[in-house]
Amino acid sequence: MGDWGPVVIAVVLFVLLTPGLLFHGVSILVHSIIYFALVAVFLIAIGVHITTG
């Protein structure tokens, strides 16, 4: 079956880091950089994997 680790990590970080992004331009850039860094750490460095089946 599929590996759900990247999907879960991406969704959780997206939900945690998006408050107010529609109205603050600088906030979008800062949160995008933080989001990219955390996703890279969790998916590449740590290697989070959640499998089903």
Phi, psi and omega per residue, in radians:
M1 nan -3.110 -3.071
G2 -1.382 2.813 3.085
D3 -1.670 1.962 -3.063
W4 -1.620 -0.043 -3.129
G5 -0.992 -0.926 3.137
P6 -1.060 -0.630 -3.135
V7 -1.168 -0.811 -3.117
V8 -1.124 -0.808 3.137
I9 -1.051 -0.807 -3.114
A10 -1.104 -0.746 -3.123
V11 -1.182 -0.775 -3.130
V12 -1.096 -0.805 3.135
L13 -1.153 -0.657 3.115
F14 -1.082 -0.765 -3.137
V15 -1.165 -0.690 -3.112
L16 -1.262 -0.506 -3.010
L17 -1.844 0.183 -3.057
T18 -1.874 0.113 -3.102
P19 -1.128 2.219 3.064
G20 1.383 0.197 -3.073
L21 -1.224 -0.414 -3.105
L22 -1.247 -0.335 -3.017
F23 -2.012 -0.170 -3.077
H24 -2.126 1.951 -3.072
G25 -1.169 -0.785 -3.129
V26 -1.183 -0.602 3.111
S27 -1.052 -0.652 3.136
I28 -1.073 -0.800 -3.125
L29 -1.124 -0.822 -3.118
V30 -1.095 -0.820 -3.124
H31 -1.189 -0.557 3.079
S32 -1.130 -0.731 3.120
I33 -1.151 -0.789 3.121
I34 -1.097 -0.754 3.137
Y35 -1.060 -0.831 3.132
F36 -1.061 -0.760 -3.124
A37 -1.112 -0.782 -3.121
L38 -1.194 -0.694 3.096
V39 -1.120 -0.719 3.110
A40 -1.084 -0.743 3.140
V41 -1.121 -0.841 -3.080
F42 -1.199 -0.670 -3.029
L43 -1.567 -0.578 -3.088
I44 -1.703 -0.936 -3.052
A45 -1.269 -0.828 -3.081
I46 -1.513 -0.641 3.120
G47 1.319 0.931 3.130
V48 -1.236 2.256 3.114
H49 -2.381 2.271 3.044
I50 -2.192 1.999 -3.106
T51 -1.905 2.669 3.106
T52 -2.033 2.652 3.068
G53 1.804 nan nan
